[in-house]
Amino acid sequence: MAVLVIAENTNDELKDATLSAVTAAQAFGGDVHVLVAGSGCAPVADQAAKIAGVAKVLLADDPAYDHGLAEALSALVISLADGYDQLVTPAGTMGKNFMPRVAAALDVAQVSEAVEIVDANTFKRPIYAGNAIATVKSSDAKKVVTIRPTSFDKAPGEGGSAAVEPVAKVDAPALSSFISQELNESDRPDLSSADVIISGGRALGSAENFEIIERLADKLGAAVGASRAAVDAGFVPNDYQVGQTGKIVAPKLYIAVGISGAIQHLAGMKDSKIIVAINKDEEAPIFQVADYGLVADLFEAVPELEKQIG
């Protein structure tokens, strides 16, 4: 039996998290099919068809799927579920929204934020804010799984030649409707997929002071993140937040500036390949996970670092 990956997309672009979901799905051993749902999203299906290891792409192109509303998307996935033993999607905003509805309708227990597929029935997932990894075994005949994208390599986006097969719209209860959305646009890399991230904490003191983080990020071509404390203080928007209740990231380089290293924040970035911490408190918990630590006043260290970069 095949595995169905429900793709994250923006109607015109396939999100990188889907490539990680394909890698996770391959661990089950069956053929991997990808469902692309949206409005005017045929280009995304073509992108998905090129992913190495994908055997088939299902295209649900209808205005009902334009904004990924949970009722519409879950009804579509449920209608396709009989043909699959495993249903997999990234544990992002979209996956967390519709996948529990799928699991409930199928009367199975969802496996959330899996970081490793041990075998077809066994999974590893973080618990206690990532301080422990639980090994769980599911006896359900059909597995509904969300995966943490940062824990799986991205499948090659080229090399595949899967067929694209259209699927019809499925009627769903209109319990919600899309009203509007506000998106912050930036020339910097996306926080979830950036190779370099510079995050600031409450120690920066104000939104104006956060500019020193942004200037350094621009020099390095990095994304900008923040601790929950900095977001709650109003220094930066919510979508900058890294942590258990923010975004889970695993860049090649993570620079934490003025961040103490609370458990909530560490849960979102401790899988980074290299962690650099700048904090004037030498007892700050962030130094316990940092590969390189600098005990210094951030208002002196960061401008000096920017100066050295040139």
C-alpha positions as CSV (number, residue, x, y, z in Angstrom):
1,M,0.0,0.0,0.0
2,A,1.2,3.5,-0.8
3,V,1.8,6.4,1.5
4,L,0.0,9.7,0.9
5,V,1.9,13.0,1.7
6,I,-0.3,16.1,1.9
7,A,1.8,18.9,0.5
8,E,2.2,22.4,2.1
9,N,1.9,24.9,-0.7
10,T,1.0,28.5,-1.4
11,N,-0.9,27.8,-4.7
12,D,2.1,28.8,-6.7
13,E,5.0,27.3,-4.7
14,L,5.7,24.0,-2.9
15,K,7.1,24.6,0.6
16,D,10.3,22.9,1.6
17,A,8.7,21.1,4.5
18,T,7.0,18.9,1.9
19,L,10.3,17.6,0.7
20,S,11.1,16.6,4.3
21,A,7.7,14.9,4.5
22,V,8.5,12.9,1.4
23,T,11.7,11.7,3.0
24,A,9.8,10.6,6.1
25,A,7.2,8.8,4.0
26,Q,9.9,6.8,2.1
27,A,10.8,5.2,5.5
28,F,7.5,3.3,5.4
29,G,8.7,1.4,2.3
30,G,5.7,1.8,0.0
31,D,5.1,4.0,-3.0
32,V,4.9,7.7,-2.1
33,H,2.0,9.7,-3.5
34,V,1.7,13.5,-3.0
35,L,-1.6,15.4,-2.7
36,V,-1.5,19.0,-3.8
37,A,-4.7,20.9,-2.9
38,G,-5.4,24.5,-3.7
39,S,-6.7,26.9,-6.2
40,G,-4.8,27.5,-9.5
41,C,-2.1,25.2,-8.1
42,A,-1.3,23.2,-11.2
43,P,2.3,24.6,-11.1
44,V,2.8,23.2,-7.6
45,A,1.7,19.8,-8.8
46,D,4.3,20.0,-11.5
47,Q,6.9,20.8,-8.9
48,A,5.8,17.9,-6.8
49,A,6.0,15.5,-9.8
50,K,9.7,16.3,-10.1
51,I,10.5,15.3,-6.5
52,A,12.8,12.2,-6.5
53,G,11.0,9.2,-5.1
54,V,7.4,10.4,-5.8
55,A,5.4,7.8,-7.8
56,K,2.2,9.9,-8.3
57,V,0.8,13.4,-7.7
58,L,-2.9,13.9,-6.9
59,L,-4.1,17.4,-7.9
60,A,-7.2,18.9,-6.2
61,D,-7.5,22.3,-7.9
62,D,-10.7,24.1,-6.7
63,P,-11.5,27.4,-5.1
64,A,-12.7,25.4,-2.1
65,Y,-9.1,24.6,-1.3
66,D,-7.7,28.1,-1.9
67,H,-6.8,28.9,1.7
68,G,-6.4,25.4,3.2
69,L,-9.5,25.5,5.5
70,A,-9.5,22.6,7.8
71,E,-13.1,21.4,6.9
72,A,-12.5,21.3,3.2
73,L,-9.0,19.8,3.3
74,S,-9.8,17.2,5.9
75,A,-12.9,16.0,3.9
76,L,-10.7,15.6,0.8
77,V,-8.0,13.6,2.6
78,I,-10.6,11.4,4.3
79,S,-12.1,10.6,0.9
80,L,-8.7,9.4,-0.3
81,A,-7.7,7.5,2.9
82,D,-9.0,4.1,1.9
83,G,-6.2,3.8,-0.7
84,Y,-3.4,4.4,1.9
85,D,-2.0,2.8,5.0
86,Q,-0.2,6.0,6.0
87,L,-1.1,9.7,5.8
88,V,1.8,12.1,6.3
89,T,2.1,15.9,6.4
90,P,4.5,18.4,7.9
91,A,3.6,19.6,11.5
92,G,3.2,23.2,10.4
93,T,0.3,25.5,10.8
94,M,-1.7,23.7,8.0
95,G,-0.9,20.2,9.3
96,K,-1.8,21.1,12.9
97,N,-5.1,22.5,11.6
98,F,-6.6,19.8,9.5
99,M,-4.8,16.5,10.4
100,P,-6.4,16.0,13.8
101,R,-9.8,16.1,12.1
102,V,-8.6,13.4,9.7
103,A,-7.5,11.2,12.6
104,A,-10.7,11.7,14.5
105,A,-12.9,10.9,11.5
106,L,-10.8,7.7,10.8
107,D,-11.0,6.8,14.6
108,V,-7.2,6.5,14.9
109,A,-4.7,8.1,17.2
110,Q,-2.5,10.7,15.5
111,V,1.2,10.5,15.9
112,S,2.3,14.2,16.2
113,E,5.6,15.7,15.3
114,A,7.5,12.5,14.6
115,V,11.2,13.0,14.5
116,E,12.0,9.5,13.3
117,I,10.2,6.7,11.6
118,V,11.6,3.6,13.2
119,D,9.3,1.2,11.3
120,A,5.8,1.1,9.9
121,N,4.3,1.0,13.4
122,T,7.0,2.7,15.6
123,F,7.9,6.4,15.9
124,K,10.0,8.7,17.9
125,R,8.6,12.1,19.0
126,P,9.5,14.8,21.4
127,I,7.8,15.3,24.8
128,Y,8.2,17.6,27.7
129,A,9.1,20.6,25.4
130,G,11.7,18.5,23.6
131,N,13.6,17.5,26.8
132,A,12.8,13.8,26.2
133,I,12.1,11.7,23.1
134,A,9.4,9.1,23.4
135,T,9.3,5.9,21.3
136,V,5.6,5.2,20.6
137,K,4.1,2.2,18.8
138,S,0.7,2.4,17.1
139,S,-1.6,-0.5,16.6
140,D,-4.0,1.4,14.4
141,A,-4.3,-0.1,10.9
142,K,-4.0,3.3,9.3
143,K,-1.4,5.7,10.5
144,V,-2.0,9.5,10.6
145,V,1.4,11.2,11.1
146,T,2.7,14.7,11.3
147,I,6.4,15.1,11.0
148,R,8.9,17.7,12.3
149,P,10.5,18.9,9.0
150,T,13.8,19.9,10.6
151,S,14.4,16.2,11.7
152,F,14.3,14.8,8.1
153,D,16.5,15.6,5.1
154,K,14.8,17.2,2.2
155,A,14.1,14.9,-0.7
156,P,15.8,16.1,-4.0
157,G,13.5,18.5,-5.8
158,E,14.6,17.3,-9.2
159,G,14.9,13.8,-10.8
160,G,11.4,12.6,-10.5
161,S,8.8,12.2,-13.3
162,A,5.6,11.3,-11.5
163,A,2.3,11.4,-13.3
164,V,-0.2,14.1,-12.2
165,E,-3.8,12.8,-11.7
166,P,-6.7,15.2,-11.0
167,V,-9.1,14.4,-8.2
168,A,-12.6,15.9,-7.8
169,K,-13.7,18.3,-5.1
170,V,-15.3,16.7,-2.1
171,D,-18.3,18.4,-0.4
172,A,-17.6,19.5,3.1
173,P,-19.6,21.4,5.8
174,A,-19.1,25.2,5.5
175,L,-18.4,25.7,9.2
176,S,-15.8,28.4,8.5
177,S,-14.9,30.8,5.8
178,F,-11.9,32.8,4.8
179,I,-12.1,36.5,5.7
180,S,-8.6,38.0,5.3
181,Q,-4.9,37.5,6.1
182,E,-2.1,39.9,7.0
183,L,1.4,38.7,5.9
184,N,4.7,40.4,6.7
185,E,6.8,40.6,3.6
186,S,10.6,40.6,3.9
187,D,13.6,40.3,1.6
188,R,15.3,38.1,4.1
189,P,15.1,34.3,3.9
190,D,12.1,32.5,5.4
191,L,12.7,31.7,9.1
192,S,11.6,28.0,8.7
193,S,14.1,27.2,5.9
194,A,17.0,29.7,6.4
195,D,20.5,28.4,6.7
196,V,21.5,31.2,9.1
197,I,19.3,32.7,11.8
198,I,20.0,35.5,14.2
199,S,17.6,35.7,17.1
200,G,17.2,38.4,19.7
201,G,15.8,38.3,23.2
202,R,14.3,40.5,25.8
203,A,17.8,41.9,26.7
204,L,17.6,44.1,23.6
205,G,15.2,46.3,25.5
206,S,13.1,47.8,22.7
207,A,12.0,47.5,19.1
208,E,14.5,50.2,18.1
209,N,17.4,48.2,19.6
210,F,16.3,45.2,17.6
211,E,17.7,47.0,14.5
212,I,21.2,45.9,15.4
213,I,20.1,42.3,15.0
214,E,18.5,43.1,11.6
215,R,21.6,44.9,10.4
216,L,23.8,41.9,11.2
217,A,21.3,39.6,9.6
218,D,21.4,41.6,6.4
219,K,25.2,41.4,6.4
220,L,25.0,37.6,6.7
221,G,22.0,37.0,4.5
222,A,20.3,35.6,7.5
223,A,16.7,35.3,8.8
224,V,15.7,37.1,11.9
225,G,14.1,35.3,14.9
226,A,13.2,36.2,18.4
227,S,12.4,34.6,21.8
228,R,8.9,34.6,23.1
229,A,9.8,37.2,25.7
230,A,10.9,39.6,22.9
231,V,7.7,39.0,21.0
232,D,5.5,39.4,24.1
233,A,7.3,42.7,24.8
234,G,6.2,43.9,21.3
235,F,9.8,44.2,19.9
236,V,9.0,42.2,16.8
237,P,5.9,40.4,15.2
238,N,4.7,37.0,16.3
239,D,6.0,35.3,13.2
240,Y,9.6,36.0,14.3
241,Q,9.1,33.7,17.4
242,V,11.3,30.6,17.7
243,G,10.3,28.0,20.2
244,Q,7.8,25.4,21.3
245,T,4.9,27.8,20.7
246,G,6.7,29.5,17.7
247,K,8.6,28.0,14.8
248,I,10.9,25.0,15.0
249,V,14.1,25.6,13.2
250,A,17.3,23.8,12.5
251,P,19.6,26.1,10.5
252,K,23.3,25.5,9.8
253,L,24.1,28.5,12.0
254,Y,21.9,29.9,14.9
255,I,23.1,33.0,16.7
256,A,21.2,33.7,19.9
257,V,21.7,37.3,21.1
258,G,20.5,38.3,24.6
259,I,18.5,35.1,25.0
260,S,18.7,33.3,28.3
261,G,17.8,29.9,26.9
262,A,14.5,29.0,28.5
263,I,13.2,25.5,27.8
264,Q,10.5,26.9,25.5
265,H,13.0,28.5,23.3
266,L,15.5,25.7,23.3
267,A,12.8,23.3,22.1
268,G,12.6,25.3,18.9
269,M,16.3,25.6,18.0
270,K,18.5,23.1,19.7
271,D,18.7,20.9,16.6
272,S,20.7,23.7,14.8
273,K,24.0,22.5,13.4
274,I,26.1,25.2,15.1
275,I,24.8,27.4,17.9
276,V,26.5,30.7,18.9
277,A,25.3,32.5,22.1
278,I,26.1,36.1,23.1
279,N,24.9,36.9,26.6
280,K,26.5,38.9,29.5
281,D,25.2,36.3,32.1
282,E,27.7,33.5,32.1
283,E,25.2,31.3,34.0
284,A,22.6,31.6,31.2
285,P,21.1,28.2,30.2
286,I,21.8,29.0,26.5
287,F,25.5,28.3,27.1
288,Q,24.7,24.7,27.9
289,V,23.6,24.0,24.3
290,A,25.9,26.5,22.5
291,D,28.8,25.3,20.5
292,Y,30.4,28.7,20.9
293,G,29.6,31.2,23.7
294,L,30.6,34.8,24.2
295,V,30.1,36.4,27.6
296,A,29.7,40.0,26.7
297,D,27.4,43.0,26.5
298,L,25.4,42.5,23.3
299,F,25.4,46.2,22.6
300,E,29.2,46.1,22.2
301,A,29.6,42.6,20.8
302,V,27.1,42.7,18.0
303,P,28.2,46.1,16.5
304,E,31.8,44.8,16.7
305,L,30.8,41.6,14.9
306,E,29.1,43.6,12.2
307,K,32.1,45.8,11.8
308,Q,34.4,42.8,11.4
309,I,32.2,41.3,8.7
310,G,32.6,44.5,6.8
